[in-house]
Amino acid sequence: MAEKKMKHNADCTSQGHPDHLCHLMYEGFHFSHPQEYKAMVQDAQFRCQNCGRTAKKGEHLCAPIAL
């Protein structure tokens, strides 16, 4: 059975959206680059107000708020 793709924030108009976790995970980044993904989410300092994902840097989220 094929794995279902996760949704990403298609409404995000940021030029940096391809670097946001929602988009990266939609593309399977967490499977193809597990160490880089782990580095992005370890010791999270921000949470996305849209999807709830957490990241070390706010630049990796569509609508970051500090934790």
N, C-alpha and C positions, 0 to 999 in steps of 0.2 A: 504494500500500500504506500503510495507516495505521501511524503510529508506535506502538510498544509502550510502554505506561506502565511507568515504573520502579517497583519495589516500595518501600514505606515501612514503617517499624516500627509495625505496627498494635498491638503490645503496649505501646508507650510510653504511660504514664498521666499524663505531665506535662501540665499545663494549657496549657503553651506549645508543645505538639507542632505546632500549625498553623504555627508559625514555624520549625520545624526543617527543615533542608535536605532530608531524605528526603521529608517531606510536601510541601514547596514544589515540589520537582522532580517528584514524582508528579502534582502539579496543573499542571505545565508552566510554572512560574514563570520558569525559565531561558530560555524562549522568549518569554514575554510581557513580562518585565521584565529584559532582559539586563544593563543597567547596574547595577541594584540587586543582581542575582545576583553580578555580577563584584565589586562592593564587599564582599559578604559573604564571598567566598572568597579574595580577594587578600590576600597577606601572612598566610596562615593560621597560627594559633597553637595550634589544637586539632584533634584527629582523633577521630571517633566510633568507639567500640569495637564498635558493632554493624555499621555499613555501611562504615566506612573513609573516609567523606567528610571533607574538611577545611574549616575555617571560621576566620575572624578571631576570632569570639567563641564561647565555649562554649555560650552560650544558643541557638545555632542548630543544636545537635546533641543527640541523645537521650542519649548516654553519652560526654561529652567527656573526653579526657585531653590534657594539655598536650604539645605537640611538643617 
